Amino acid sequence: SYSQIKVPKYELKYTDFAIDEQYKPEWDKFKMWDLTVKNEEETIRAYSMANYPAEGDIIKLNVRVATPPFDRAKNTWMNVNPGIVSSYIFNLKPGDKVTMSGPYGDFHPIYNSKREMLWVGGGAGMAPLRAQIMHMTKTLKTTDRKMSYFYGARALMEAFYLEDFYELEREFPNFSFHLALDRPDPAADAAGVKYTAGFVHQVIHDTYLKDHDAPEDIEYYMCGPGPMAAAVQRMLDSLGVPPEMIMFDDFG
């Protein structure tokens, strides 16, 4: 499901953002403080929700700040507005009021099925998949379906909600979580975080589906950046998975 957020006219500087100390070196490195954004007309955007119904009267969104294209020749950002809505959301403080509507959409699991379920996520595509998985486990207490979640990120520092899924693995023997990082990550190694190096579509194929008896009988639920989604679909097609077994929330 998704909700819509209404953004008023506004203007702000990225120097106004309250950034945690651990992230400031990255902001310094990429000169994020130089950015400014101006919204000249009221705008509405849709975002998938990461919360599930049993979490109560709360809406969780996973939003990545949309920066302008980077001009490598000049070693600075191009003179283009950053994301109007992502910048607005990023600047919100506890207690600020926002105007939202929803939920909308029909990206939901097939509940009246006993087939195996496999979720594939990347980036902010985490949101609707977390909602589905938490609902299937925490609320519906599903124990008679095999369920797997493969999540891809560039590095450990870009992965989140990990403890939610580790907890589900401990509580539900039929659920497994798999983290794929684009390349070997010293931070993940130092933290003892279990992951597989490689793009998520290749990790799914090499560590699971290539030895699966019937990948065409699995229900696939997918949300993530366009290139990731396209790569996963090509991989599934090569294994003979019919299109009707692939459900996705396309924001790319």
Secondary structure, 3 states (H helix, E strand, C coil): CEEEEEECCEEEEHHHCCCCHHHHHHHHHCCHHHCEEEECCCEEEEEEECCCHHHCCCCCECCCCCCCCEECCCCEECCCCCCHHHHHHHCCCCCCCCEEEEEECCCCCCCCCCCCEEEEEEHHHHHHHHHHHHHHHHHCCCCCCCEEEEEEECCHHHCCCHHHHHHHHHHCCCEEEEEEECCCCHHHHHHCCCCEECCHHHHHHHHCHHHCCCHHHCEEEEECCHHHHHHHHHHHHHCCCCHHHEEECCCC
